[in-house]
């Protein structure tokens, strides 16, 4: 249809952090294993956002675009134990725009994929 790779098309239609996240996802950098890497925990995420001035988005990329869903769930649980706030609260406080929307969608999908896709289906139906 577009006569070019999807990643190339996405790069011409998006920018910034949102483009970087989508490119990482499209190019297949996900860790499909179901094992949890104890080194991929909440501390780097906290240090990337709440723990400093500004936001180090590369940590968000590493976790959200590279880790398996089980690893991401582990990070969310550890983050909440460490900070006493949910990952949704952290994202809302640290990010905005399309990048926030994309990470928020990943969070919702990781936490409850059937509910996420059912809601998107209803929304697309115009109800």
N, C-alpha and C positions, 0 to 999 in steps of 0.2 A: 504494500500500500504506500509506504513512504520511500521505498527503494534505498533505505539506509538502515544501519543498526539502531536499535531502540536507544541504547546509551547515547549515541551521537544526537539523535533527535531530542532526547531529554536535555542534553547539554545546551542545545540551541534555544530551548523554551524555558529554561529555569536558570537560576543564578544563586550564588552564595552558598550558605550552609545547606539549604534545601537541595541544590544541585549536587553537592558533594554526597549527601546522604543517599539520594536516589541513585546516583552513579555507583556507589558501593553496593547497594542492594541489587541493582540490575546486573552488575558484573559478576555476581555469584560469590561473594566473599563470605557468605554465611557458613558457620560451623554447624553442620547438620547432625553432629553427634548429640546424644542425649546426656552425656556426662557433664558434670559441673566442674569447672576449673576453680578451685578455691582461691587462686590468685586474682581471678576476675570478680572482685567483690565491690562493696559499696564505698570503700574509702576513696578510690580514685574518682568516683562519681561525685562524692561530696566535695573533694578537693577541687574538682573542675567547676563547681557551681557555687554552692552556698559557702564553701570554705575559703573563698577568695573574692577579690574585687573583679568583676567581669565574669565571663564564662568561657572555659576552655572547651570548645565544641568538639575537638578531636576525641576527647574521652567519650562523649555521647556517641560519636560515630563508631568508635571501637566496640562499645557495648551493644548499641542498638542495631548496627549493621553487620557485625561480625559474629556475635555470639548466638548460640542456639536458644530456642525459647526457654528451655529448662535453665540455662545459664542466666538468661535475662530475669526469669522469675526469682532465681536465687539472689541476684543483685537487688531486685526490688525489695525482697524480704529483709535482707541485711541492711539496706539503706533505711528502711523504716525503723528497724531496731536501733540503729545508730543515731538517727536524727529525730525520731518520734514524729515524722511526717511522711506522707505517702510520696511515691515518685510523681504522681499527678500534681500534687501540691508543689513539689520542687520544680517541675517543668514549667508550671504556670508562673512561678515566681522568677525564674531565670531566663525564660525564652519567650519569643513571640513570633508572629507571622507564619509563613508556610513551614518553616523548620519546626516550630512548636506543633503545628497541626499534624505534621508527618510523624513526629516522635510520639505525640499523643495517640495517634492511630495505632502505632506499633504497640504501645502500652496496653491499649484496650484489646487489641487482637491477642496479645500474649496472655492477658489475664482471663479473657473469656471470648475466644474466637467465634463460637456459634452466635452469641449475642451481638457481637460487633458486626458480623456479616448480615444477620437478620435485620438489624437496625439500618444498615446501609441499603439493603434491598427495599425496605419500606420507604426510606427517604428518596430513593431513585424512582419509586412508583408515584411520587408526588402527593402522598398522603400527609 
